[in-house]
């Protein structure tokens, strides 16, 4: 959500800004712009729409200079039109600002600023920041930023440059992500590491509630009160090819195809000498883990679905009562949490605002938080007591795929770990589970090989208006996830449901035009699910079933069936979701939609 980039140095500034914005594009946006200081004045280029349009504008009207900031805006306050696009400038056109976040008290600040004569060019909440800084510029840019941040409520990360000092970028962050890099020749700031990946070897994760003054060979970090903050830079561990599509037409397809490799790496790393190891940052001792009497998993979207699978598996193997909450509900519902409750956050990005707020809510109540995250050094990583890195590698496509299966496999490993610790999983059971997990990468590979068959099914249904997805037990979450994948990238109305709930209402939707994706691999609820498919067939629904290879019963009553390999029930949510990811992908591409950047969505949802 909104991408920030800033650069000062010897390279061609517009190219660095544009390159960074392209790599931040995956975060989601609907307009973009840059500001460069050349010949002592701010030169602004901005457009609503795609980055290619900004690039074309800069080609038609070139800019040059030694310092600049750039932005991709995901509209919250005000339409995606030129006046609302960042960079935003002050009344005197001295400073340019790019912001990610939401300023909750902007209306009262704006009233005050307008009463003091400031002219607003946009209807954004962010514009108050540039005018507040302007009011205090006589103290110098850094102090003006410091006094401004104290007046803001909400969450924000921003970078500002001034025509009066072309050597530095001043940045600040409160509850929104921001990183920076520097060496003797150049310095940059960005929303995340992908913005600067090809330029720097080291990165600084800017601490929350701090202000950074950044220039060539200079990076001064202070907290909002002005006290110096020391931060050790870290090595940049991703490179350009990790965030490149390679020979794939879309990131989403690349990431679906990467799943065997990701699972292979996880299993190699996490299962050592016949035991589960969850990494060096678990942060919660075995003794503390033994005391846990309840787990509360809070997450959003796809990560919430992974949490639902986690609930079934943790309760089954560790016998710990486990609840799963949508973070935006958890954070406001004043849940009953006692001291033996372990709160878990599950998040690919590690920056999802509601999940982060849920984590903080738990910490206010003095509870330990263990998080599953993909992005290392993200806010959720840094604020948790313990973390398990899900090891999916950079995920760029807005539709989460490989992070989902990496989350599930880690929740499975956690369940085995807790189960062994508490004596519910014997050595023999553990061996059986490890064998099931070890087979998984090759089995996922087999499912991916069905890609062409799945595309044919997609061709038949790409014009459907509605879809139903049904599952039970562990694959109830698979049905929800399949529906979410389809709706977010194809814009088809898709409903995921627990199949047993159908006759309590949704069955009324079924008619001869309704494709119904039925997830029914062999499992403890196979017969129950089979009956539910029969009920759908009796109402002329069109079942497309995910079944275990060789299962003739469900195949016999389905219009299409997609076979997954024979597997342990607990890994079936991983195998069964792959066809649903591919189905959604192909339907969306057949409809010629922007699969990696679906409308209205952002990869990293950093606002509430
Ligand atoms: O980064 P997170 O895992 O916290 O993100 C949570 C959701 O925003 C995310 O899973 C979203 O639902 C995806 N677009 C689903 O594909």
Boltz pocket constraint, residues with backbone or C-beta under 6 A from the ligand:
constraints:
  - pocket:
      binder: B
      contacts: [[A, 300], [A, 301], [A, 302], [A, 303], [A, 346], [A, 347], [A, 348], [A, 349], [A, 350], [A, 351], [A, 352], [A, 355], [A, 398], [A, 399], [A, 400], [A, 401], [A, 484], [A, 485], [A, 488], [A, 601], [A, 602], [A, 603], [A, 604], [A, 605]]
      max_distance: 6.0
